[in-house]
Amino acid sequence: MAFVDTPHVRELHAQYQEAGVEIVQKLTKQAWGGTDFIVRDPDGNAVAFVG
């Protein structure tokens, strides 16, 4: 799994939803303070976007 830090995680999540990207973990506020979501790329790899 790859992790990508982004300051606009909520906006990116909305864009991916609109585009029909496979989201395997919905936008989640984590106990450690960050917010993240996970998508699956066309090759089946998981990519987490963290803000």
Phi, psi and omega per residue, in radians:
M1 nan 2.409 3.059
A2 -1.788 2.557 3.096
F3 -2.040 2.302 -3.134
V4 -2.169 2.112 3.114
D5 -1.467 2.273 3.135
T6 -2.497 2.395 3.130
P7 -1.332 -0.182 -3.064
H8 -2.103 0.866 -3.027
V9 -1.094 -0.660 -3.125
R10 -1.181 -0.740 3.123
E11 -1.154 -0.710 3.119
L12 -1.108 -0.738 3.102
H13 -1.014 -0.804 3.131
A14 -1.074 -0.731 3.130
Q15 -1.117 -0.738 3.138
Y16 -1.159 -0.678 3.083
Q17 -1.059 -0.834 -3.140
E18 -1.057 -0.605 -3.109
A19 -1.419 -0.132 3.126
G20 1.410 0.358 3.098
V21 -1.168 2.459 3.111
E22 -1.222 1.955 3.115
I23 -1.763 2.058 -3.078
V24 -1.693 -0.259 2.978
Q25 -2.425 2.115 -3.130
K26 -1.130 2.912 3.103
L27 -1.003 2.140 -3.007
T28 -2.342 2.297 3.010
K29 -1.470 2.045 -3.075
Q30 -1.528 2.729 3.141
A31 -1.066 -0.477 -3.112
W32 -1.432 -0.002 3.025
G33 1.868 -0.293 3.134
G34 -1.541 2.934 3.039
T35 -2.145 2.357 -3.097
D36 -2.558 2.908 2.962
F37 -2.628 2.795 -3.074
I38 -2.205 2.354 3.075
V39 -2.065 2.910 3.046
R40 -1.991 2.241 3.140
D41 -1.432 3.014 -3.086
P42 -1.033 -0.403 3.115
D43 -1.578 0.021 3.106
G44 1.614 0.066 3.128
N45 -1.410 2.517 3.088
A46 -1.541 2.396 3.094
V47 -2.274 2.139 3.132
A48 -1.759 2.310 3.050
F49 -1.891 2.181 -3.002
V50 -2.158 2.374 3.108
G51 -2.316 nan nan
